[in-house]
């Protein structure tokens, strides 16, 4: 959003009333067709702070961010499964 001051979308939001951002950018982080996160940027000093070039760079980076978040989630799930199985094996040994 190049000029957030002109938008009435956030008139009733206390955060936006207090911060009064001039420019907003919100990009989804998409991995395998699912939203896994969100990039939210604001600028309180400059209207039109997020040029097409900047947005294009952020869009390229967002795909890498989404992959990183997905990989971190998969790794966390794997670690949990390993821990659960280790606990089961230890419990069986104690019997």
C-alpha positions as CSV (number, residue, x, y, z in Angstrom):
1,X,0.0,0.0,0.0
2,X,1.8,3.1,-1.2
3,X,-0.2,5.6,0.8
4,X,-1.7,4.1,3.9
5,X,-3.0,7.5,5.1
6,X,-5.6,7.5,2.4
7,X,-6.9,4.0,3.2
8,X,-9.9,3.6,5.5
9,X,-9.2,-0.1,5.9
10,X,-7.5,0.5,9.3
11,X,-9.4,3.5,10.7
12,X,-10.7,1.6,13.7
13,X,-7.5,-0.3,14.5
14,X,-5.7,1.2,17.6
15,X,-2.3,0.1,16.4
16,X,-2.6,2.0,13.1
17,X,-4.2,5.0,14.8
18,X,-1.1,5.2,17.1
19,X,1.7,4.3,14.6
20,X,0.2,6.0,11.5
21,X,2.3,4.1,8.9
22,X,2.6,5.8,5.6
23,X,3.5,2.7,3.5
24,X,2.6,-0.9,4.1
25,X,3.6,-4.2,2.5
26,X,2.3,-7.6,3.3
27,X,3.5,-10.7,1.4
28,X,2.4,-14.3,2.0
29,X,5.1,-17.0,2.4
30,X,3.8,-19.9,0.3
31,X,5.3,-23.4,0.3
32,X,3.7,-26.1,-1.7
33,X,0.5,-24.1,-2.2
34,X,0.0,-23.4,1.5
35,X,0.6,-20.1,3.4
36,X,3.3,-20.9,6.0
37,X,4.0,-17.3,7.1
38,X,3.7,-13.6,6.3
39,X,6.1,-10.7,5.7
40,X,4.7,-7.5,7.1
41,X,6.6,-4.3,6.6
42,X,5.7,-0.7,7.3
43,X,7.3,2.7,6.9
44,X,6.3,5.6,9.1
45,X,8.4,8.2,7.2
46,X,7.9,7.7,3.5
47,X,4.9,7.2,1.2
48,X,5.5,4.7,-1.6
49,X,8.5,3.2,0.3
50,X,8.0,-0.2,-1.3
51,X,8.8,0.3,-5.0
52,X,8.1,-2.4,-7.6
53,X,11.8,-3.3,-7.6
54,X,11.8,-3.8,-3.8
55,X,8.7,-5.8,-3.9
56,X,10.1,-8.0,-6.7
57,X,13.2,-8.7,-4.5
58,X,11.1,-9.5,-1.5
59,X,8.9,-11.8,-3.5
60,X,12.1,-13.7,-4.6
61,X,13.3,-13.9,-1.0
62,X,9.8,-14.9,0.3
63,X,10.0,-18.2,-1.6
64,X,13.3,-19.0,0.1
65,X,11.9,-17.9,3.5
66,X,8.9,-20.2,3.0
67,X,11.1,-23.1,2.2
68,X,13.2,-22.4,5.3
69,X,10.2,-22.3,7.5
70,X,8.8,-25.5,6.0
71,X,12.2,-27.2,6.5
72,X,12.4,-26.0,10.1
73,X,8.9,-27.4,10.8
74,X,9.7,-30.7,9.2
75,X,13.0,-30.9,11.2
76,X,11.1,-30.2,14.4
77,X,8.5,-32.9,13.6
78,X,11.3,-35.4,12.9
79,X,13.1,-34.5,16.2
80,X,9.8,-35.0,18.1
81,X,9.3,-38.4,16.5
82,X,12.9,-39.5,17.3
83,X,12.4,-38.4,20.9
84,X,9.1,-40.3,21.2
85,X,10.6,-43.5,19.7
86,X,13.7,-43.2,22.0
87,X,11.4,-42.9,25.0
88,X,9.4,-46.0,23.9
89,X,12.5,-48.0,23.4
90,X,13.9,-47.0,26.8
91,X,10.5,-47.8,28.4
92,X,10.6,-51.3,26.8
93,X,14.1,-51.9,28.1
94,X,13.1,-51.1,31.6
95,X,10.4,-53.8,31.6
